[in-house]
Structure formats: structure tokens, C-alpha cells
């Protein structure tokens, strides 16, 4: 079933509970990447134009039911006010806020404190989540779900509250679902996927599901060393999930049988220690010294990855190619990111660390076909899993 969408919903002059994904990195009280806040603006502006009073619910980090001051949404309320050029009222608790939200006039906005300060938000016990959702539902007449980064979670403010109020998807969630459909329903070919990041265990499900559906899977990042170990190579002190080697061997066989090319780096940039000050040196991927740590894909591999990406009509990328936070080990990620900006077709950067990486490396969001706001959500979608926060909106 198609999603109920904002433009087809009657929201004029209603009090709206708006779930956003405002989970931005904050260092020393300052927001270091406001991409997710900016992605929420079109829906908020539309609701303001429709003279709605808006109660925004969002999370930051994983406080696990504790009120951790460093995970307060107060700096986010300030940034949101700046970007909208409107006063966003900050309410210091997600619970017990009914009297305050009821003072909102048409076109006014309030942001509730971090919803994950409430243990019930993420509870596995349905009745605990439902109780919180019932309170949230008293704050509004209508629910708009626009926090794509959380739609794979069965949480009170994402899933349960949608069952209690008339609802629809916001512009961001609608756009994310449309772009993911382009990746899964008759995608233009060749179709390539570039996967990086630290752990194979986080991506194994998506790799298995993509075999038979894509033409190329290029693997970099910390997870590549488990693949190299599965081929019998020594990986020195590099990140290795030895318990996953058997599964990776099985995946390599399945890919070969299905005619899917798994592209692994032929060279690796290694360092003596995991530190920004470490000096990089290039070695062949089957010649990593015992005392070295793999920190990035090598220059020849980066060129080859980029060359293969440019042959594709559809590309999805999730996870950096190396430790991009350290300048000496950012080159692989930068070269691959640059190739994605030149794809003649659909190119999607899959949220999370990948989105942070391209911004940190000096790229603009507009350089890419699409930057997803949800790393985990987009991966689970590609894995073929049902996303509770999407299903409930149908």
C-alpha cells in the first residue's frame, strides 16, 4: 500500500505532533553537522504555512532512559530557530508537557526534550511504549512522521503513536521511501553497491540480500579485513571479526555462483597505530605486516573502485572506505565519494557515517544524487526487512 502523504492530508490549523530525526553530532555543546536538521525544514515550513501549531518530538543519541545533559536537544532548538528564523520553544521534558503545548498558537513551534530520556520510548514491552504514546497523542490532533533515521525502530514516538492519531508521512520520509524504491524495484543496470564501515556483522544481512539483485559489491572500510582473512591473507593488527570468517567464505561462494562481482582492494594503506598522527604506507592487500593496522583502501584500489562506480547506472554507498576522520587515511573515502558525484544515473549516499564523511571531506549535499538521513533504516530496507515506522503509515 502507498504511504499517506502530507500534501494529501487535511492538516490546516491543526495541532500536529511531528516526529523528526534531529540526531546530530554535538561536540562541546556545538552542533558539528546540521544536515538532519536541514532535512527536516521542508515539512516544518509547510506545516507553519498551513497555520498548524507544531509539537516536535525527536531523540539524540542513546541515553537509555537517563537524563544525560550532553544529550539534551536544547542546542538543536536554538539551531532550528536560526534556520527557520522563528522562535522554537524548548520544553524541558517530553512527559507532562500538555499544558505547555496547549498554549501554542497557529504557526508556533515547540520542541520536546530528548524522547529517549524516557525509558518507555525504546521499551520492548508493548504496554510501556503504548502508555507513553497515549500521553504524546494528547498533545495533538494529527501525527506526521518525518524522522526517517528512526523508522526501523518499533518505538513509542515512531510506531505506537501513529496507531492513535490520524497520520501521514512527512516530505522527508516520503522522499526517502521513493529513492529506496528506485534501488529495489527494477533499478537501472549496472547496479553497484559500495559498502564500508567497521563491522561485517552489521552488513552481512544486506550483502546476502543483495546477491542476485546487484551486479557489483565493492567492499572497503574495517570490514574488508574479515574478507581478506577469508581469502587466507594475513591482516596484521587490523580490525578482524574472526567469528564471521566462515560466513564471509559462504558469501563469496554465493556471489560467484550468482555472477555478482565482489570487489576487494588490491592495496591497503597501513599505519603503526590507530591515531591521527600515524604515518601511512601502502602495501599489497596480501602483504599486510604483522605489526601494522589497515587504515584505508590503497590508491590503486580507490582508482579501481571509482572506475567501477562510474560504469554503474545505479549506485548505493554506505560506510567509509577508511578512517576518514584522520587526514592521512581519508583518501580512499574521498576518491570513492568523488566518483559518486559523477554517476550518470541514480546515486545514493546511505546516511550515518557516509553522510558525515562526505560533508567533512568538503563535499556539498547537492553534489550527490541523494543523501539519505538514515543509515540503519536504509540498510534494513535493502536487507528486505519490514520497517515498523513505515508499515504503520500505510
KEKE-3310 file (N, C-alpha, C; in steps of 0.2 Angstrom, whole numbers, plus 5000, padded with zeros to 4 digits):
npx = (5004:5002:5010:5002:5002:5009:5005:4992:4984:4973:4978:4977:4977:4978:4983:4999:5008:5025:5036:5053:5070:5082:5095:5109:5127:5135:5147:5156:5144:5141:5134:5140:5137:5124:5115:5104:5095:5092:5087:5074:5067:5059:5046:5042:5041:5031:5020:5020:5016:5003:4997:4997:4999:5014:5021:5036:5044:5058:5074:5091:5106:5109:5103:5096:5085:5090:5093:5104:5114:5123:5116:5105:5092:5092:5102:5099:5086:5089:5097:5088:5078:5087:5088:5075:5071:5062:5055:5058:5051:5058:5054:5057:5054:5048:5037:5022:5019:5008:5000:5009:5011:4998:4997:5002:5000:4993:5005:5015:5029:5035:5048:5051:5060:5073:5067:5071:5075:5066:5063:5053:5051:5059:5056:5055:5043:5027:5016:5022:5028:5016:5009:5017:5015:5002:5001:5009:5000:4990:4994:4991:4982:4984:4997:5013:5025:5041:5054:5065:5077:5074:5064:5065:5064:5054:5047:5040:5037:5038:5031:5020:5012:5007:4997:4987:4983:4976:4986:5001:5015:5029:5037:5051:5052:5043:5051:5063:5058:5054:5066:5072:5064:5068:5080:5077:5066:5066:5079:5090:5103:5121:5121:5128:5135:5143:5151:5156:5164:5165:5161:5158:5148:5137:5133:5131:5118:5113:5122:5120:5106:5107:5114:5112:5104:5111:5125:5137:5147:5157:5169:5175:5183:5184:5178:5183:5194:5190:5185:5197:5204:5196:5200:5212:5222:5235:5231:5238:5237:5225:5207:5197:5184:5184:5175:5166:5172:5169:5156:5158:5166:5156:5147:5156:5156:5143:5141:5149:5143:5131:5135:5139:5150:5162:5171:5186:5199:5215:5226:5232:5232:5242:5245:5256:5249:5233:5229:5228:5240:5247:5258:5255:5258:5259:5254:5253:5237:5238:5249:5250:5259:5263:5264:5256:5242:5228:5221:5215:5208:5220:5228:5228:5217:5207:5206:5202:5190:5183:5182:5174:5162:5159:5155:5142:5124:5116:5119:5123:5129:5136:5145:5161:5177:5189:5198:5192:5191:5204:5216:5227:5222:5211:5209:5205:5191:5187:5190:5182:5169:5170:5169:5155:5149:5149:5141:5131:5116:5106:5112:5115:5119:5121:5117:5121:5138:5143:5137:5141:5155:5156:5153:5162:5173:5172:5163:5147:5130:5122:5130:5128:5117:5107:5107:5104:5096:5095:5105:5105:5091:5090:5099:5092:5080:5086:5090:5079:5070:5055:5050:5045:5040:5037:5028:5017:5012:5005)
npy = (4994:5012:5025:5037:5053:5070:5081:5076:5076:5083:5095:5108:5121:5113:5105:5098:5083:5081:5070:5070:5067:5072:5069:5074:5076:5082:5093:5098:5106:5112:5110:5100:5095:5099:5093:5084:5092:5102:5094:5092:5103:5107:5100:5106:5119:5119:5115:5126:5136:5131:5135:5127:5122:5116:5102:5096:5080:5071:5063:5061:5053:5039:5039:5029:5030:5038:5055:5063:5077:5080:5075:5083:5091:5105:5113:5110:5115:5129:5130:5126:5137:5147:5143:5142:5155:5158:5158:5144:5135:5128:5114:5107:5093:5078:5072:5076:5088:5094:5105:5116:5114:5116:5130:5134:5144:5145:5142:5142:5134:5120:5111:5096:5090:5077:5062:5050:5051:5046:5030:5022:5024:5017:5004:4986:4981:4981:4987:4997:5006:5010:5016:5028:5033:5036:5047:5056:5057:5065:5077:5082:5084:5077:5066:5068:5059:5061:5057:5049:5042:5034:5025:5012:5007:5000:5010:5021:5034:5033:5022:5017:5029:5032:5024:5029:5042:5052:5051:5054:5053:5063:5075:5072:5058:5052:5055:5048:5035:5034:5035:5024:5014:5016:5009:4996:4992:4986:4992:5003:4996:4994:4989:4995:4992:5000:4996:5000:5004:4998:4985:4968:4961:4970:4972:4960:4954:4963:4961:4948:4948:4957:4949:4943:4953:4964:4970:4972:4972:4982:4982:4990:4999:4995:4982:4975:4968:4956:4950:4949:4940:4929:4925:4920:4928:4937:4949:4957:4969:4973:4977:4964:4952:4937:4927:4928:4924:4911:4913:4924:4917:4909:4918:4924:4913:4911:4923:4922:4911:4917:4926:4939:4952:4953:4965:4968:4977:4979:4985:4992:5005:5006:5009:5012:5013:5016:5031:5049:5054:5044:5038:5034:5020:5011:4995:4979:4970:4957:4957:4963:4969:4960:4969:4980:4991:4990:5005:5011:5010:5007:5018:5012:5004:5013:5020:5010:5006:5018:5019:5007:5011:5022:5016:5011:5013:5014:5017:5013:5019:5015:5018:5022:5021:5020:5026:5040:5051:5054:5063:5057:5046:5047:5047:5036:5036:5049:5048:5038:5044:5056:5050:5046:5058:5059:5050:5044:5043:5035:5040:5036:5041:5032:5038:5041:5038:5039:5050:5060:5059:5063:5077:5081:5080:5090:5090:5095:5093:5094:5089:5076:5063:5059:5061:5050:5051:5041:5029:5016:5013:5013:5003:4992:4992:4989:4976:4970:4969:4973:4989:4995:5008:5013:5004:5006:5018:5015)
npz = (5000:4996:5005:5016:5012:5016:5008:5003:5015:5027:5036:5040:5051:5062:5078:5078:5080:5077:5072:5071:5064:5073:5076:5079:5077:5092:5099:5113:5116:5104:5088:5076:5063:5054:5045:5046:5053:5044:5034:5039:5038:5026:5029:5041:5038:5029:5037:5045:5036:5034:5045:5056:5074:5080:5088:5091:5091:5096:5095:5103:5102:5113:5127:5135:5144:5154:5160:5152:5152:5141:5131:5128:5119:5118:5112:5099:5097:5097:5085:5076:5077:5072:5059:5054:5056:5066:5082:5092:5104:5118:5127:5142:5146:5139:5144:5153:5147:5142:5146:5143:5129:5124:5124:5113:5098:5081:5069:5078:5086:5096:5103:5110:5124:5123:5118:5121:5134:5141:5147:5142:5129:5120:5125:5125:5129:5125:5132:5140:5130:5124:5133:5135:5122:5122:5130:5122:5112:5117:5115:5103:5087:5076:5068:5061:5053:5051:5053:5047:5050:5061:5058:5057:5069:5082:5091:5103:5099:5086:5081:5089:5092:5080:5078:5086:5082:5068:5053:5043:5031:5032:5021:5020:5024:5014:5003:5005:5005:4992:4985:4989:4984:4971:4971:4973:4966:4950:4946:4937:4927:4924:4942:4956:4973:4986:5000:5017:5032:5049:5054:5048:5053:5055:5042:5035:5033:5023:5013:5009:5005:4994:4985:4969:4966:4963:4953:4956:4971:4980:4993:5007:5020:5038:5038:5028:5031:5037:5026:5018:5026:5025:5013:5015:5018:5028:5040:5049:5063:5060:5061:5064:5063:5068:5070:5060:5048:5042:5038:5029:5019:5014:5008:4998:4990:4986:4979:4968:4962:4959:4949:4954:4956:4968:4974:4980:4989:4981:4986:5002:5014:5027:5045:5059:5072:5079:5076:5074:5071:5065:5052:5036:5025:5010:5006:4997:4997:5001:5009:5021:5035:5051:5062:5058:5056:5046:5038:5028:5011:4997:4985:4972:4973:4976:4965:4956:4962:4960:4946:4943:4949:4941:4930:4933:4933:4943:4960:4976:4992:5007:5021:5026:5017:5024:5039:5039:5047:5051:5043:5036:5031:5024:5010:5002:5005:5000:4986:4982:4985:4977:4964:4965:4964:4950:4944:4931:4933:4945:4961:4978:4994:5009:5022:5040:5045:5032:5026:5035:5032:5019:5020:5029:5022:5013:5003:4995:5000:4988:4978:4976:4970:4980:4997:5010:5026:5035:5040:5046:5044:5030:5026:5032:5025:5012:5015:5015:5025:5035:5039:5054:5057:5044:5039:5048:5043:5032)
capx = (5000:5006:5010:4998:5007:5007:5001:4986:4981:4970:4981:4976:4976:4978:4989:5002:5014:5029:5042:5059:5076:5087:5100:5115:5133:5136:5154:5156:5138:5140:5132:5146:5134:5116:5112:5097:5090:5090:5082:5068:5064:5053:5040:5041:5039:5024:5015:5019:5011:4996:4994:4997:5004:5018:5025:5041:5047:5065:5079:5098:5110:5106:5103:5094:5081:5094:5094:5111:5114:5126:5112:5099:5090:5092:5106:5095:5081:5092:5099:5081:5076:5091:5087:5068:5070:5056:5056:5056:5050:5060:5051:5062:5053:5043:5031:5019:5020:5002:4998:5013:5010:4991:4997:5004:4996:4994:5011:5021:5033:5039:5052:5051:5066:5075:5061:5074:5076:5060:5064:5047:5051:5063:5055:5052:5037:5022:5011:5026:5028:5009:5007:5020:5012:4995:5002:5011:4994:4986:4997:4990:4976:4987:5004:5016:5031:5046:5061:5067:5083:5071:5058:5066:5063:5047:5047:5033:5035:5038:5026:5014:5008:5004:4991:4982:4981:4976:4993:5004:5022:5031:5041:5057:5050:5041:5057:5067:5055:5054:5073:5074:5061:5072:5086:5074:5061:5068:5084:5094:5109:5123:5119:5134:5134:5149:5150:5162:5162:5169:5159:5155:5142:5132:5131:5130:5111:5111:5126:5116:5100:5109:5117:5107:5100:5115:5130:5144:5148:5164:5170:5181:5182:5187:5175:5186:5199:5187:5185:5204:5206:5193:5204:5218:5228:5236:5229:5241:5233:5219:5201:5195:5179:5186:5169:5162:5176:5165:5150:5161:5168:5150:5145:5160:5154:5136:5141:5152:5138:5126:5138:5139:5157:5164:5177:5190:5205:5222:5232:5229:5236:5243:5248:5258:5245:5227:5230:5228:5247:5251:5260:5253:5262:5255:5256:5248:5232:5240:5256:5250:5264:5260:5263:5253:5234:5225:5218:5211:5210:5225:5227:5226:5210:5202:5205:5198:5183:5180:5181:5168:5156:5157:5151:5135:5118:5113:5124:5121:5135:5135:5151:5168:5182:5194:5197:5192:5192:5212:5218:5232:5218:5204:5210:5200:5184:5187:5190:5175:5164:5170:5166:5148:5146:5149:5137:5126:5111:5104:5117:5113:5124:5116:5116:5126:5145:5144:5134:5146:5161:5156:5152:5169:5178:5172:5158:5141:5124:5120:5135:5126:5110:5103:5110:5099:5097:5095:5110:5102:5085:5091:5102:5087:5076:5089:5090:5072:5066:5049:5052:5039:5038:5034:5022:5011:5009:5002)
capy = (5000:5018:5029:5043:5059:5076:5085:5074:5076:5089:5097:5115:5124:5108:5104:5092:5080:5080:5066:5072:5064:5078:5066:5077:5076:5089:5092:5104:5110:5114:5105:5099:5094:5100:5090:5081:5097:5105:5089:5092:5110:5107:5098:5111:5126:5118:5115:5133:5139:5128:5138:5122:5123:5110:5099:5091:5075:5069:5060:5062:5048:5033:5040:5024:5032:5043:5062:5065:5083:5081:5073:5087:5094:5112:5116:5109:5120:5135:5129:5126:5143:5151:5141:5144:5162:5158:5156:5137:5135:5122:5111:5103:5086:5075:5070:5081:5094:5095:5112:5120:5113:5119:5137:5136:5147:5143:5144:5142:5128:5118:5105:5092:5087:5071:5057:5044:5051:5041:5023:5018:5026:5011:4998:4980:4979:4985:4991:5003:5010:5012:5021:5034:5035:5038:5054:5060:5058:5070:5084:5084:5081:5074:5064:5067:5055:5063:5055:5043:5039:5030:5021:5004:5006:5000:5015:5024:5040:5032:5017:5017:5035:5033:5020:5033:5048:5052:5052:5053:5053:5070:5076:5068:5051:5051:5056:5043:5029:5034:5034:5017:5010:5016:5005:4989:4990:4987:4998:5003:4992:4990:4992:4994:4994:5001:4995:5001:5004:4994:4978:4964:4958:4975:4972:4953:4953:4967:4958:4942:4950:4960:4945:4941:4959:4969:4967:4973:4974:4984:4982:4993:5000:4990:4976:4972:4963:4949:4947:4947:4934:4923:4923:4917:4933:4939:4956:4961:4971:4976:4975:4957:4948:4930:4923:4929:4921:4906:4916:4928:4912:4907:4924:4924:4907:4913:4929:4919:4907:4921:4930:4945:4953:4956:4969:4969:4981:4976:4988:4994:5010:5004:5013:5008:5014:5019:5038:5054:5056:5039:5039:5029:5017:5007:4988:4975:4968:4950:4958:4967:4966:4958:4974:4986:4991:4993:5011:5014:5006:5010:5022:5009:5001:5018:5021:5004:5007:5024:5017:5003:5015:5026:5011:5010:5017:5014:5016:5014:5018:5015:5016:5025:5016:5020:5030:5046:5056:5055:5066:5053:5039:5049:5047:5031:5038:5055:5046:5035:5050:5060:5046:5046:5064:5059:5045:5046:5039:5036:5038:5037:5040:5029:5040:5039:5039:5041:5057:5064:5059:5067:5084:5083:5080:5096:5090:5098:5088:5094:5086:5069:5062:5059:5059:5048:5053:5035:5024:5009:5012:5012:4996:4987:4992:4985:4970:4966:4969:4977:4994:4996:5015:5014:5000:5009:5024:5013)
capz = (5000:4996:5011:5016:5011:5019:5003:5003:5021:5029:5042:5041:5058:5067:5082:5074:5083:5071:5073:5066:5066:5074:5080:5075:5082:5096:5102:5117:5116:5097:5083:5071:5056:5055:5039:5048:5055:5037:5030:5042:5037:5022:5032:5046:5034:5026:5042:5048:5031:5035:5051:5062:5079:5079:5093:5088:5096:5092:5100:5102:5105:5116:5134:5138:5149:5159:5158:5152:5150:5135:5125:5128:5112:5119:5106:5092:5097:5095:5078:5072:5077:5067:5052:5052:5058:5070:5089:5093:5111:5120:5133:5146:5147:5134:5148:5157:5144:5139:5147:5139:5121:5123:5124:5106:5093:5074:5066:5083:5086:5102:5103:5117:5126:5120:5120:5124:5141:5143:5145:5139:5121:5117:5128:5121:5132:5121:5136:5142:5125:5122:5139:5133:5115:5123:5133:5117:5107:5119:5113:5096:5084:5070:5068:5055:5054:5046:5056:5043:5053:5066:5056:5058:5076:5085:5097:5105:5096:5079:5079:5093:5092:5074:5079:5090:5079:5061:5052:5037:5031:5030:5015:5020:5024:5008:4998:5007:5003:4984:4982:4991:4979:4964:4972:4974:4961:4943:4946:4931:4927:4930:4949:4961:4980:4989:5007:5021:5039:5054:5055:5043:5056:5053:5035:5032:5030:5017:5007:5007:5002:4988:4980:4965:4964:4960:4948:4959:4978:4982:5000:5010:5027:5043:5037:5022:5033:5038:5019:5016:5030:5022:5007:5018:5019:5035:5041:5054:5068:5058:5063:5062:5066:5066:5071:5054:5043:5039:5034:5023:5014:5011:5004:4992:4985:4984:4975:4962:4959:4956:4944:4956:4957:4975:4973:4986:4987:4980:4991:5008:5017:5034:5050:5065:5077:5077:5078:5068:5070:5062:5045:5031:5020:5005:5005:4994:5002:5004:5012:5027:5040:5057:5067:5056:5056:5039:5040:5022:5005:4994:4980:4966:4974:4976:4957:4953:4965:4957:4939:4943:4951:4935:4925:4935:4932:4950:4965:4984:4996:5014:5025:5023:5015:5029:5045:5036:5052:5051:5036:5032:5029:5021:5003:4999:5005:4996:4979:4980:4986:4971:4959:4966:4961:4943:4941:4926:4935:4952:4966:4984:5000:5013:5029:5045:5044:5025:5025:5039:5029:5013:5022:5032:5016:5009:4998:4997:4998:4981:4973:4975:4968:4986:5003:5015:5033:5039:5038:5048:5041:5023:5026:5034:5019:5007:5018:5014:5032:5036:5044:5058:5056:5038:5039:5052:5040:5025)
cpx = (5004:5005:5005:5003:5004:5003:4994:4982:4979:4973:4980:4974:4975:4984:4992:5008:5019:5035:5048:5065:5081:5093:5107:5121:5134:5143:5155:5150:5137:5139:5137:5143:5127:5112:5105:5092:5088:5086:5075:5064:5058:5046:5038:5038:5032:5019:5014:5014:5004:4993:4993:5001:5008:5022:5030:5044:5053:5069:5086:5102:5106:5107:5100:5090:5084:5094:5101:5112:5117:5122:5105:5098:5090:5096:5103:5089:5083:5094:5093:5078:5080:5089:5080:5067:5063:5058:5054:5056:5053:5057:5055:5060:5047:5037:5029:5019:5014:5000:5003:5012:5003:4991:5000:4999:4997:5001:5017:5023:5036:5043:5053:5058:5067:5070:5065:5077:5071:5062:5059:5047:5054:5061:5053:5045:5031:5018:5015:5026:5021:5007:5010:5017:5005:4996:5004:5005:4990:4988:4995:4984:4978:4994:5007:5023:5036:5054:5063:5072:5080:5066:5059:5066:5056:5047:5041:5032:5036:5033:5020:5009:5004:4997:4985:4980:4980:4983:4995:5012:5024:5035:5047:5056:5048:5046:5061:5064:5055:5061:5075:5070:5065:5078:5083:5069:5064:5074:5088:5101:5115:5122:5125:5132:5141:5148:5157:5160:5166:5167:5156:5148:5136:5129:5130:5124:5110:5115:5122:5110:5102:5112:5111:5103:5104:5121:5137:5143:5155:5164:5176:5180:5185:5184:5179:5191:5197:5187:5192:5206:5203:5196:5211:5224:5229:5234:5232:5237:5227:5212:5199:5190:5180:5180:5165:5166:5172:5159:5152:5163:5161:5147:5149:5158:5147:5136:5144:5147:5132:5128:5138:5147:5158:5171:5181:5197:5211:5227:5228:5234:5236:5246:5251:5254:5238:5227:5230:5235:5251:5252:5258:5258:5257:5258:5251:5243:5234:5247:5256:5255:5260:5259:5260:5245:5232:5220:5213:5213:5215:5224:5225:5219:5205:5201:5201:5191:5179:5178:5175:5162:5154:5154:5144:5130:5115:5118:5122:5128:5134:5142:5157:5173:5188:5193:5197:5193:5200:5214:5222:5228:5211:5204:5205:5193:5182:5186:5184:5169:5164:5167:5158:5145:5146:5145:5132:5120:5109:5110:5115:5118:5119:5117:5122:5133:5146:5142:5139:5152:5161:5156:5159:5174:5177:5167:5151:5135:5122:5124:5132:5119:5105:5107:5104:5101:5097:5100:5107:5096:5086:5094:5096:5082:5079:5090:5084:5068:5060:5051:5045:5036:5036:5028:5016:5008:5005:4994)
cpy = (5006:5021:5035:5048:5065:5081:5083:5073:5083:5091:5104:5117:5119:5108:5098:5090:5078:5076:5067:5068:5070:5075:5068:5076:5083:5088:5099:5109:5113:5109:5105:5098:5094:5098:5087:5086:5101:5101:5089:5099:5110:5106:5103:5117:5125:5118:5122:5137:5137:5131:5132:5124:5116:5109:5094:5087:5072:5066:5062:5057:5042:5034:5034:5025:5036:5050:5064:5072:5084:5079:5077:5090:5102:5115:5116:5114:5127:5135:5130:5133:5148:5149:5143:5152:5163:5156:5149:5137:5128:5120:5106:5095:5084:5073:5076:5088:5097:5103:5117:5120:5116:5126:5139:5139:5145:5146:5144:5135:5127:5112:5102:5090:5080:5065:5051:5045:5047:5034:5019:5019:5020:5004:4992:4978:4984:4990:4998:5008:5014:5017:5028:5037:5038:5046:5058:5062:5063:5077:5086:5081:5076:5072:5064:5064:5057:5061:5049:5039:5034:5025:5014:5002:5005:5004:5019:5030:5039:5027:5017:5023:5035:5029:5024:5039:5047:5054:5052:5054:5061:5070:5071:5060:5048:5050:5050:5036:5028:5032:5027:5012:5010:5011:4997:4987:4991:4993:4997:5000:4995:4994:4990:4996:4995:5001:4996:5001:4999:4987:4974:4962:4963:4974:4966:4952:4957:4964:4952:4943:4953:4955:4942:4947:4964:4965:4967:4975:4976:4985:4985:4994:4995:4983:4972:4967:4956:4946:4944:4940:4928:4921:4920:4922:4935:4947:4960:4962:4974:4973:4968:4954:4940:4926:4923:4926:4916:4908:4920:4923:4910:4912:4924:4919:4909:4918:4926:4915:4911:4926:4938:4946:4956:4959:4970:4973:4977:4978:4991:5000:5008:5009:5009:5008:5017:5026:5042:5055:5050:5040:5033:5026:5012:5000:4984:4972:4961:4951:4963:4964:4965:4964:4980:4985:4994:4999:5014:5009:5010:5014:5018:5006:5007:5020:5016:5005:5012:5022:5012:5007:5019:5022:5010:5015:5018:5013:5018:5014:5019:5013:5019:5019:5016:5025:5038:5052:5058:5057:5061:5047:5041:5048:5043:5033:5044:5053:5043:5040:5054:5056:5046:5052:5064:5054:5047:5042:5040:5035:5040:5036:5038:5032:5039:5042:5042:5048:5062:5064:5063:5075:5086:5083:5086:5096:5093:5092:5088:5091:5079:5069:5062:5057:5057:5050:5047:5030:5017:5008:5010:5005:4991:4986:4988:4978:4966:4966:4974:4983:4996:5003:5017:5010:5003:5015:5022:5013)
cpz = (5000:5003:5010:5016:5014:5014:5002:5009:5023:5036:5044:5048:5063:5072:5080:5079:5077:5074:5068:5069:5067:5078:5077:5080:5085:5099:5106:5117:5109:5092:5077:5064:5057:5049:5041:5050:5048:5033:5033:5040:5032:5025:5037:5043:5031:5031:5045:5043:5032:5042:5057:5068:5080:5086:5090:5093:5092:5098:5099:5106:5108:5124:5138:5145:5155:5156:5158:5148:5143:5129:5125:5121:5113:5113:5099:5092:5095:5088:5074:5072:5072:5060:5049:5053:5062:5077:5090:5101:5113:5127:5136:5147:5142:5137:5152:5154:5141:5140:5143:5131:5120:5123:5117:5102:5086:5072:5071:5083:5093:5100:5110:5118:5124:5123:5122:5131:5145:5142:5141:5131:5118:5120:5123:5124:5129:5126:5138:5136:5123:5127:5137:5127:5117:5126:5127:5112:5110:5118:5106:5093:5078:5071:5061:5056:5049:5049:5053:5047:5059:5064:5056:5065:5078:5091:5097:5101:5088:5076:5082:5092:5085:5074:5082:5087:5071:5059:5045:5037:5029:5024:5015:5020:5017:5002:4999:5004:4995:4982:4984:4986:4972:4965:4972:4969:4954:4942:4939:4932:4923:4937:4953:4968:4983:4997:5011:5028:5043:5053:5050:5046:5055:5046:5031:5029:5024:5011:5005:5003:4995:4982:4976:4962:4961:4956:4952:4967:4979:4990:5002:5017:5032:5041:5032:5025:5035:5031:5017:5020:5028:5016:5009:5019:5026:5035:5046:5060:5066:5061:5060:5066:5064:5066:5064:5048:5039:5035:5028:5017:5010:5006:4998:4987:4982:4978:4968:4958:4955:4951:4947:4958:4964:4973:4979:4984:4986:4984:4997:5011:5025:5038:5056:5071:5075:5080:5073:5066:5066:5055:5041:5026:5016:5004:5000:4999:5005:5007:5017:5033:5047:5062:5064:5056:5049:5041:5034:5016:5001:4988:4973:4967:4974:4969:4954:4955:4961:4949:4938:4944:4945:4930:4926:4934:4938:4955:4972:4987:5003:5018:5022:5022:5020:5035:5042:5041:5053:5044:5032:5029:5027:5014:5000:4999:5000:4988:4977:4980:4979:4965:4959:4963:4954:4940:4937:4928:4942:4957:4973:4990:5006:5021:5033:5044:5037:5024:5029:5035:5023:5015:5025:5027:5011:5003:5000:4996:4991:4976:4972:4973:4974:4992:5008:5022:5037:5037:5040:5045:5034:5022:5027:5028:5013:5009:5017:5020:5031:5041:5047:5057:5050:5037:5042:5048:5033:5026)
residu = (UNK:UNK:UNK:UNK:UNK:UNK:UNK:UNK:UNK:UNK:UNK:UNK:UNK:UNK:UNK:UNK:UNK:UNK:UNK:UNK:UNK:UNK:UNK:UNK:UNK:UNK:UNK:UNK:UNK:UNK:UNK:UNK:UNK:UNK:UNK:UNK:UNK:UNK:UNK:UNK:UNK:UNK:UNK:UNK:UNK:UNK:UNK:UNK:UNK:UNK:UNK:UNK:UNK:UNK:UNK:UNK:UNK:UNK:UNK:UNK:UNK:UNK:UNK:UNK:UNK:UNK:UNK:UNK:UNK:UNK:UNK:UNK:UNK:UNK:UNK:UNK:UNK:UNK:UNK:UNK:UNK:UNK:UNK:UNK:UNK:UNK:UNK:UNK:UNK:UNK:UNK:UNK:UNK:UNK:UNK:UNK:UNK:UNK:UNK:UNK:UNK:UNK:UNK:UNK:UNK:UNK:UNK:UNK:UNK:UNK:UNK:UNK:UNK:UNK:UNK:UNK:UNK:UNK:UNK:UNK:UNK:UNK:UNK:UNK:UNK:UNK:UNK:UNK:UNK:UNK:UNK:UNK:UNK:UNK:UNK:UNK:UNK:UNK:UNK:UNK:UNK:UNK:UNK:UNK:UNK:UNK:UNK:UNK:UNK:UNK:UNK:UNK:UNK:UNK:UNK:UNK:UNK:UNK:UNK:UNK:UNK:UNK:UNK:UNK:UNK:UNK:UNK:UNK:UNK:UNK:UNK:UNK:UNK:UNK:UNK:UNK:UNK:UNK:UNK:UNK:UNK:UNK:UNK:UNK:UNK:UNK:UNK:UNK:UNK:UNK:UNK:UNK:UNK:UNK:UNK:UNK:UNK:UNK:UNK:UNK:UNK:UNK:UNK:UNK:UNK:UNK:UNK:UNK:UNK:UNK:UNK:UNK:UNK:UNK:UNK:UNK:UNK:UNK:UNK:UNK:UNK:UNK:UNK:UNK:UNK:UNK:UNK:UNK:UNK:UNK:UNK:UNK:UNK:UNK:UNK:UNK:UNK:UNK:UNK:UNK:UNK:UNK:UNK:UNK:UNK:UNK:UNK:UNK:UNK:UNK:UNK:UNK:UNK:UNK:UNK:UNK:UNK:UNK:UNK:UNK:UNK:UNK:UNK:UNK:UNK:UNK:UNK:UNK:UNK:UNK:UNK:UNK:UNK:UNK:UNK:UNK:UNK:UNK:UNK:UNK:UNK:UNK:UNK:UNK:UNK:UNK:UNK:UNK:UNK:UNK:UNK:UNK:UNK:UNK:UNK:UNK:UNK:UNK:UNK:UNK:UNK:UNK:UNK:UNK:UNK:UNK:UNK:UNK:UNK:UNK:UNK:UNK:UNK:UNK:UNK:UNK:UNK:UNK:UNK:UNK:UNK:UNK:UNK:UNK:UNK:UNK:UNK:UNK:UNK:UNK:UNK:UNK:UNK:UNK:UNK:UNK:UNK:UNK:UNK:UNK:UNK:UNK:UNK:UNK:UNK:UNK:UNK:UNK:UNK:UNK:UNK:UNK:UNK:UNK:UNK:UNK:UNK:UNK:UNK:UNK:UNK:UNK:UNK:UNK:UNK:UNK:UNK:UNK:UNK:UNK:UNK:UNK:UNK:UNK:UNK:UNK:UNK:UNK:UNK:UNK:UNK:UNK:UNK:UNK:UNK:UNK:UNK:UNK:UNK:UNK:UNK:UNK:UNK:UNK)
# end
